[in-house]
Amino acid sequence: MTDAREMGQRLAELHRTLTPAEQANLKLILGLSAGRLVPDKDPGSEEGRRAVSEALETLCPYDVVDPRGIQYRGRPEFLTDDLLEALVSESEQVGEKAVPFDEHYLGMGGTVADRIATSEELARLVASVVPKAEATGIASYLFYRDAGQGIIPHIDTDIFSLNVLMMLNHEIPPGLAQPSALYMHFADGSEQRLQLEPGEVVIFLAGTQAHSRTPIQQDERVTILTFGFMPEGAPLENYRR
Ligand SMILES: [Fe+2]
C-alpha cells in the first residue's frame, strides 16, 4: 500500500511530466482538495491531507526553509502612522465602489496602495523572507462587511501564490469574544489563529499553505490590503486576474 508521503511525491512527479496547461489544472485540483482535506479533523482524511500537502509543498515555486505557516508577521518600518492613515482613507474611498466577490467585497488598488505595491521598501521586506519573489504590482483592497462574510479554508491559484496581507481596519462590536481571524491550517490537523492589529502585515505562501478567515459577525468589519508577488521570471500573464 502506498503511504501518504510516497503519494505526495508521485503527484509532484506527475506534475513534472505535464504541459503547462495540465500543470495548472493539476495544481488547481490539488489546491481544491487541500482546501477541503487539510482542515478536516476526520482521521479518515489524514492520508489524503498529508498527500496533497506534501505534493503542494514539493511543487512550491519559492525556495524557503519551510513553505508551511507564515513567513513574516509584524509592522514593517516603512508603514508609518501617516502612511497607514493614508491607506485607510484610500480604502474608504475605494470601498464605496467595491464589488461583491465570493464572500467579501473587492476593490482595485488606489494611488497610495499601487505605489507601495511596486516600492523598494515592500520588495526588500518580501525578499528578506522569501527570496526571488517579484512584485506583480497588483494591490487589492478586500472588505468584509456583511455578517457571515469570510473565506473558507482554501489554497490560492498562482496570482496569489505569495500573499502579502496588510490589516488596515478591524471594527469589533462590544462584547464579541471571538472576533474574525485569519487561520492557517496544517496537515497534522492543527491550526494557527492570527488576529491582526491594524498595520500588521503577514506574508505567507498562499498557493501552498491552506488558510481561511472566520466569518464576521453583525456590526463587525474587516478591511485588508493585499499585494501580489510571483516567482522571479514567471510569465506575468499567469499572475494577473
Ligand atoms: Fe487566499
Residues whose N, C-alpha, C, O or C-beta is under 5 A from the ligand:
A	BS01	LIG	D156 A206
